[in-house]
Amino acid sequence: MFSLWARFAPSLLLLTAQWATAIPTAELDERELNTRQEDNHWVATWTSMPQLVEPNNMPPSQFTSGGVFRDATIRQTLHLSIGAERLRIQISNTFGGSDLPITAASIALAAGNKAGVPGIDAATLKPLTFRNGSASIVIPRGQVAYTDPIDFSVGPQTNIAVSLYSQQGQSGSSITGHPGSRTTSHMQSGNRVSAASVSGANTKHWYFLSAVEAWKPKDHSAFIILGDSITDGRGSTDDGNNRWPDLLIARMQKEGITHIGVNNQAAGGNTVLSGGLGPTLLTRYKRDALEVAGVKYVMIFIGVNDIGGGGTDSGSQNGIATRLQSAFQQIARECRAAGIKTIGGTITQFTGSGQSYSNPTREQTRIKVNDWILSSGTFDATVDFAKIIGDPANRAQLARQYDGGDHLHPNVAGFQAMADGFPLSFFRAFNGTL
């Protein structure tokens, strides 16, 4: 046997070498690229929960006359969580009362990597296109659209500036946006998507932009936080990117957890069951969590507005507690079926002078639901935010150093405590790479 191998091995090796050298380098490079592409997928690195914009949150009047943003440009800055070399942007007309025409769009790094600024790093400016190279698009009523993927290098925690110009504007007064941006958006008449700076008017709302996705290897994934104004950032600093999810992003990056995008899918006044502002959690969780690109982890931290907005009689509150538990079970069950891990956050305090939610019966409901969150086994993990920022001497109240002033919303110190207290072991437990 050995003699046969010795006799024919040189010829076999020569044929192998000739076969390898016969494949052009370009073809090998293309094969390698295709292999790498197959190993990648889209992962959300920033999201904003879309909702119908209320009349008092519409753009300034000069940008609503004859059509919303008619012959006008809006520039908005977005704080990404994980970095990427390739991006695409989702534009939403989900709640629009008419088609949304986008005539031109661009992307650039925000000047000084700051949020809410009107200027850009002009050297990074690139046009955005749609549908394989078109500069414009009309997004039908009730639909969303993506830009074409674009090679655009960003690091983690980068602020990008996205500019949209509409020559025709959107007719009517029903548009899609996110009022609680806590980030300044700038607008100016005319096509200014390529301008170094946009000036004319500004407002602290986002419009139309609903997601930024990064083209990442399969070991990257998205973490979605479903919440209300506490997660949306009521009590944070305008243009400060210091909501508790922003501070969690910074902590994760520092701790070397760089492959998980953190996405804020919360809205002020939002509820789980009924009423409130924006679509209820029960009507939006599939869109805002299960269908988000690259989702692997989902957090449910919401319910204070259901309890606080409900009647103060025991019958009403008992019903709210039961229905919250049922809703949380439903969402967790569907996440589990989709292979998504869940974490539940306890509902934080709202007792104090002048706070309309403050009531002993409502407080009993909060405690009841929180005890259930921590002990029911519904979630794969839990975090006791109420304990983290609550007053140790009075569990019904926020700790004084974390109270934003209305006894409901934490301040930035409270947000930092929440970020610091979030169990990063949640990610490590379900990812063998950490």
Order of alpha helices (4+ residues) and beta strands (2+ residues): alpha-alpha-beta-beta-beta-beta-beta-beta-beta-beta-beta-beta-beta-beta-beta-beta-beta-beta-beta-alpha-alpha-beta-alpha-beta-alpha-alpha-beta-alpha-beta-alpha-beta-beta-alpha-alpha
